[in-house]
Amino acid sequence: MFTGDVGYDAVLFNRQLAEKKSTVLEKLGLTPRKFAVLTVHRSENTESGKLTRLLGHLAEAAGPDMRIVFPIHPRTAGLLPRDPERFNQFPGMRLIKPVGFLDMLQLVSNARMVFTDSGGVQKEAFFLGTPCVTLREETEWTETVHAGANLITGLDRQKIIDAAAQWHVAMREGKPLMVDLQGSAPFGRGDAARRVIDELVRFVTAS
C-alpha cells in the first residue's frame, strides 16, 4: 500500500509554526528571494581541497545580487582553511552555525534557490516549492528531477553556473517554481502518518 512520505507530513505540520516562531530572517538581515541556502557535508565534496573550490563555483553562480547562507556542519567547518567565523574569501557567502528545523524551514521556504548534497534538504526544498541544485552526480529522489524542480550538477563548475542561471531567469521572469504536490502526489498528500496508522490497525485487527 502506498502511504506517502511522513517527511512531507512533517514539513506541512511545521511550516506555519516556522513562520510564526522563527526569527532567523530578521537575525541574519535576509530579504526573501534575495538569498540562497547552501548545505554540503559529504566527503566527496569536502575533502582534498574540493570544498574551497566548490565554494568558489557557488559564489560565481550566485552573482552579485544574491547572498549564499551556509549553515555549516561542524565536520565541514573543520575542513576550511581558516576559522568559519573569519572565512571571508567569498564576500557574498555568509557562514553561520547549524540551525534548528524550524529555522531551516524558514530559510529554505524564503530562499531563491537551494544548493545541497543532502537528501533531506532536496525533499524539503521540493515540498516548499523552492528550486534546488543538487551537488551530486545522482539523487535518490528522482521524483524531484522529473518534476523539473531539481537540477543535478555534481561539482562541475559550468553545470552549477548554468543551473543557478536557470533559476535566476525563472525568478526574474516571474515564473517561480510550481510543484503540484497534490496533483501528482509523488510523496503522498500530507496524510502519510494517518495512512500508516490505519493500515497497522487493519493488520492488527485482522490477525
C-alpha positions as CSV (number, residue, x, y, z in Angstrom):
1,M,0.0,0.0,0.0
2,F,1.3,3.5,-0.9
3,T,1.1,5.7,2.1
4,G,3.2,8.7,1.1
5,D,6.2,10.2,2.9
6,V,6.0,11.2,6.6
7,G,8.6,13.8,5.8
8,Y,6.1,15.7,3.8
9,D,3.7,15.5,6.7
10,A,6.3,17.0,9.0
11,V,7.0,19.9,6.6
12,L,3.3,20.7,6.3
13,F,2.8,20.5,10.0
14,N,5.8,22.7,10.9
15,R,5.8,25.2,8.1
16,Q,3.2,27.6,9.7
17,L,4.9,27.1,13.0
18,A,8.2,28.2,11.5
19,E,6.6,31.3,10.0
20,K,5.3,32.2,13.5
21,K,8.2,31.3,15.7
22,S,11.4,31.6,13.6
23,T,13.2,34.9,13.6
24,V,16.2,33.7,11.5
25,L,15.5,36.0,8.6
26,E,15.5,39.0,10.8
27,K,18.5,37.9,12.8
28,L,20.5,37.5,9.6
29,G,19.1,40.5,7.8
30,L,17.8,38.5,4.9
31,T,15.2,39.5,2.3
32,P,13.0,36.8,0.8
33,R,14.2,35.6,-2.6
34,K,17.4,37.6,-2.3
35,F,19.5,34.8,-0.9
36,A,20.3,31.1,-1.5
37,V,20.8,28.3,1.1
38,L,23.7,26.0,0.9
39,T,24.3,22.7,2.7
40,V,27.3,20.5,2.0
41,H,28.8,17.8,4.1
42,R,29.6,14.7,2.0
43,S,33.2,13.6,1.9
44,E,33.3,13.6,-1.9
45,N,32.5,17.3,-1.8
46,T,34.6,18.5,1.1
47,E,37.9,16.6,1.2
48,S,41.2,17.1,-0.8
49,G,40.6,20.8,-1.2
50,K,37.3,20.3,-3.0
51,L,35.3,22.4,-0.5
52,T,37.1,25.7,-1.2
53,R,36.8,25.1,-5.0
54,L,33.1,24.3,-4.7
55,L,32.5,27.5,-2.7
56,G,34.2,29.4,-5.4
57,H,32.0,27.9,-8.1
58,L,28.9,28.7,-6.0
59,A,29.9,32.3,-5.3
60,E,30.4,32.7,-9.1
61,A,27.0,31.2,-9.8
62,A,25.2,33.3,-7.2
63,G,26.4,36.6,-8.8
64,P,26.5,40.0,-7.2
65,D,22.8,40.2,-6.2
66,M,22.3,37.0,-4.2
67,R,23.9,36.1,-1.0
68,I,24.5,32.5,0.0
69,V,23.7,31.5,3.5
70,F,25.7,28.4,4.6
71,P,24.7,26.7,7.9
72,I,28.0,24.8,8.1
73,H,28.2,21.3,9.6
74,P,30.9,21.0,12.3
75,R,32.7,18.4,10.3
76,T,32.7,20.6,7.2
77,A,33.8,23.6,9.2
78,G,36.9,21.7,10.3
79,L,37.9,21.3,6.6
80,L,38.0,25.0,5.8
81,P,41.5,26.6,5.6
82,R,40.6,29.0,8.5
83,D,38.0,29.6,11.3
84,P,34.5,29.7,9.7
85,E,33.8,32.8,11.7
86,R,36.6,34.6,9.9
87,F,36.1,33.0,6.5
88,N,35.7,35.9,4.1
89,Q,37.3,34.5,0.9
90,F,33.9,34.9,-0.9
91,P,32.3,38.1,0.4
92,G,28.7,37.1,-0.8
93,M,28.8,34.0,1.3
94,R,27.5,34.0,4.9
95,L,28.7,31.1,7.1
96,I,26.6,30.5,10.1
97,K,26.3,27.8,12.8
98,P,23.9,24.9,12.2
99,V,20.2,25.9,12.7
100,G,17.2,24.1,14.1
101,F,14.5,22.5,12.0
102,L,12.1,25.5,12.2
103,D,14.8,28.0,11.2
104,M,15.9,25.7,8.3
105,L,12.3,25.5,7.0
106,Q,12.1,29.3,7.1
107,L,15.4,29.7,5.3
108,V,14.5,27.2,2.6
109,S,11.0,28.5,2.2
110,N,12.2,32.0,1.6
111,A,15.3,31.3,-0.5
112,R,15.6,31.9,-4.2
113,M,17.2,28.5,-4.6
114,V,18.9,25.8,-2.6
115,F,22.4,24.2,-3.2
116,T,22.8,21.0,-1.4
117,D,24.3,17.5,-1.3
118,S,21.8,16.4,1.4
119,G,18.9,14.0,0.5
120,G,16.7,15.5,3.2
121,V,17.2,19.1,2.1
122,Q,16.4,18.2,-1.5
123,K,13.0,16.9,-0.4
124,E,12.3,19.9,1.9
125,A,13.0,22.3,-1.0
126,F,10.7,20.3,-3.2
127,F,7.9,20.3,-0.6
128,L,8.3,24.1,-0.1
129,G,8.4,24.9,-3.8
130,T,12.0,26.2,-3.8
131,P,14.3,25.4,-6.8
132,C,17.1,23.0,-5.9
133,V,20.6,22.4,-7.3
134,T,22.0,19.1,-6.2
135,L,25.7,19.0,-5.8
136,R,26.0,15.3,-6.6
137,E,26.1,13.1,-9.6
138,E,22.8,11.4,-8.8
139,T,19.9,11.7,-6.4
140,E,17.7,9.2,-4.6
141,W,14.7,11.5,-5.1
142,T,14.3,11.2,-8.9
143,E,10.7,12.4,-8.5
144,T,12.1,15.9,-7.8
145,V,14.1,15.8,-11.0
146,H,11.2,14.5,-13.1
147,A,9.0,17.3,-11.7
148,G,11.5,19.9,-13.0
149,A,12.3,21.1,-9.5
150,N,15.8,19.8,-9.0
151,L,18.9,20.1,-11.3
152,I,21.8,17.7,-10.8
153,T,25.3,19.2,-11.3
154,G,27.8,17.3,-9.3
155,L,30.9,19.6,-8.7
156,D,31.1,20.7,-12.3
157,R,31.6,24.5,-12.4
158,Q,29.7,25.1,-15.6
159,K,26.8,22.9,-14.7
160,I,26.5,24.7,-11.3
161,I,26.6,28.1,-13.0
162,D,24.1,27.1,-15.7
163,A,21.7,25.6,-13.1
164,A,21.7,28.7,-11.0
165,A,21.2,30.9,-14.1
166,Q,18.1,28.8,-15.0
167,W,16.6,29.5,-11.6
168,H,17.7,33.2,-11.7
169,V,15.9,33.6,-15.0
170,A,12.8,31.9,-13.8
171,M,12.6,34.2,-10.8
172,R,13.3,37.4,-12.8
173,E,10.5,36.4,-15.3
174,G,8.1,35.9,-12.5
175,K,7.9,32.2,-13.0
176,P,8.6,30.8,-9.6
177,L,8.8,27.0,-9.2
178,M,5.3,25.5,-9.0
179,V,5.3,21.9,-7.7
180,D,1.9,20.3,-7.9
181,L,2.2,18.1,-4.9
182,Q,-1.5,17.4,-4.6
183,G,-1.9,16.7,-8.3
184,S,0.9,14.2,-9.0
185,A,1.4,13.4,-5.3
186,P,4.8,11.6,-5.7
187,F,5.3,11.8,-1.9
188,G,1.6,11.4,-0.9
189,R,-0.9,14.1,0.1
190,G,0.4,15.0,3.5
191,D,-1.5,12.3,5.3
192,A,1.1,9.5,5.3
193,A,1.2,9.1,9.1
194,R,-2.6,8.6,9.3
195,R,-2.5,6.1,6.4
196,V,0.3,4.1,8.1
197,I,-1.6,4.0,11.4
198,D,-4.8,3.0,9.6
199,E,-3.0,0.2,7.8
200,L,-1.4,-1.0,11.0
201,V,-4.7,-1.1,12.8
202,R,-6.3,-3.0,10.0
203,F,-3.4,-5.5,10.1
204,V,-3.6,-6.0,13.8
205,T,-7.4,-6.3,13.9
206,A,-7.3,-8.8,11.1
207,S,-4.7,-11.0,12.7
